[in-house]
Amino acid sequence: LLLSVFVAVSFGLFVASIIKKKQVYGLATNVAFMPIFMLSGAFWPFEFMSETIQKIGKCMPTRWIMELLQKLQNNEGVASIAPYALGVLLVGICLFLASIFFTKNKIILVKNEK
């Protein structure tokens, strides 16, 4: 659960580092989050989707979190959830580092404009 919060916060920071206006930020995060949740099977059973959509959904970090939670509920052990946990952690770290990069570049651009 903490991994999902880490990825969500990292994604929010990433979007905030790219977008300049506060008004656009809320819209951009909703536009990004809704399809990600839909494709990952968070709103309806993943099995109801076509095979093509399932292939796309399996690439989403939220799908990995859903798989991780299902495996924990089935008492499948740490070895079965480790790949999902590491993948989610890696995506969160990448988004966080990208947000730092874009924030630093935004600060440099603002200083150069003055």
C-alpha positions as CSV (number, residue, x, y, z in Angstrom):
1,L,0.0,0.0,0.0
2,L,2.9,2.4,0.7
3,L,4.3,1.6,-2.7
4,S,1.1,2.7,-4.3
5,V,1.2,6.0,-2.3
6,F,4.8,6.5,-3.3
7,V,4.0,6.0,-7.0
8,A,1.0,8.3,-6.8
9,V,2.9,11.1,-5.1
10,S,5.8,10.7,-7.5
11,F,3.5,10.9,-10.4
12,G,1.8,14.0,-9.0
13,L,5.2,15.6,-8.5
14,F,6.2,14.7,-12.0
15,V,3.1,16.3,-13.5
16,A,3.5,19.3,-11.3
17,S,7.1,19.7,-12.4
18,I,6.0,19.8,-16.1
19,I,2.9,21.9,-15.8
20,K,3.2,25.6,-15.0
21,K,-0.4,26.6,-14.1
22,K,-2.1,25.3,-11.0
23,Q,-5.5,25.3,-12.7
24,V,-4.2,22.9,-15.4
25,Y,-2.6,20.6,-12.9
26,G,-5.8,19.1,-11.5
27,L,-7.2,18.5,-15.0
28,A,-3.9,16.9,-16.2
29,T,-3.7,14.5,-13.3
30,N,-7.4,13.5,-13.8
31,V,-6.9,13.0,-17.5
32,A,-3.8,10.9,-16.9
33,F,-5.1,8.9,-13.9
34,M,-8.5,7.8,-15.2
35,P,-7.3,5.9,-18.3
36,I,-4.5,4.3,-16.2
37,F,-7.0,3.1,-13.6
38,M,-9.4,1.9,-16.3
39,L,-6.7,0.0,-18.2
40,S,-5.3,-1.6,-15.0
41,G,-8.6,-3.1,-13.9
42,A,-9.2,-1.0,-10.9
43,F,-12.8,0.0,-11.8
44,W,-14.0,-3.4,-13.2
45,P,-12.6,-7.0,-13.4
46,F,-9.5,-7.2,-15.5
47,E,-10.7,-10.4,-17.1
48,F,-13.7,-8.6,-18.7
49,M,-11.4,-6.6,-21.0
50,S,-10.2,-7.8,-24.4
51,E,-6.8,-9.4,-24.8
52,T,-5.3,-6.3,-26.5
53,I,-6.5,-4.0,-23.6
54,Q,-5.2,-6.6,-21.1
55,K,-1.8,-6.5,-22.7
56,I,-1.7,-2.7,-22.4
57,G,-3.1,-2.9,-18.8
58,K,-0.3,-5.3,-17.7
59,C,2.2,-2.5,-18.4
60,M,0.5,-0.1,-15.9
61,P,2.0,0.2,-12.4
62,T,-1.5,0.2,-10.9
63,R,-2.0,-3.3,-12.4
64,W,1.1,-4.4,-10.7
65,I,-0.2,-3.1,-7.4
66,M,-3.5,-4.9,-8.0
67,E,-1.6,-8.2,-8.7
68,L,0.5,-7.6,-5.6
69,L,-2.6,-7.2,-3.4
70,Q,-4.3,-10.2,-4.9
71,K,-1.2,-12.4,-4.2
72,L,-1.1,-11.1,-0.7
73,Q,-4.7,-11.9,-0.1
74,N,-4.1,-15.4,-1.5
75,N,-1.1,-15.9,1.0
76,E,1.3,-16.6,-1.9
77,G,4.4,-15.4,-0.1
78,V,7.0,-12.7,-0.5
79,A,8.7,-14.4,-3.5
80,S,5.6,-14.1,-5.6
81,I,5.1,-10.4,-4.9
82,A,8.8,-9.3,-5.2
83,P,8.8,-8.7,-8.9
84,Y,5.7,-6.5,-8.7
85,A,7.0,-4.6,-5.6
86,L,10.4,-4.0,-7.3
87,G,8.7,-2.8,-10.5
88,V,6.4,-0.4,-8.7
89,L,9.3,0.9,-6.6
90,L,11.4,1.4,-9.8
91,V,8.6,3.3,-11.5
92,G,8.2,5.5,-8.4
93,I,11.9,6.2,-8.2
94,C,12.0,7.1,-11.9
95,L,9.1,9.4,-11.7
96,F,10.5,11.1,-8.6
97,L,13.9,11.6,-10.3
98,A,12.3,12.9,-13.4
99,S,10.3,15.4,-11.4
100,I,13.5,16.6,-9.7
101,F,15.1,17.0,-13.2
102,F,12.2,18.9,-14.6
103,T,11.9,21.1,-11.5
104,K,15.6,22.0,-11.7
105,N,15.3,22.8,-15.4
106,K,12.2,24.9,-14.7
107,I,14.1,26.9,-12.0
108,I,17.0,27.5,-14.4
109,L,14.6,28.6,-17.1
110,V,12.9,31.1,-14.8
111,K,16.2,32.5,-13.6
112,N,17.3,32.9,-17.3
113,E,14.1,34.8,-18.2
114,K,14.9,37.6,-15.7
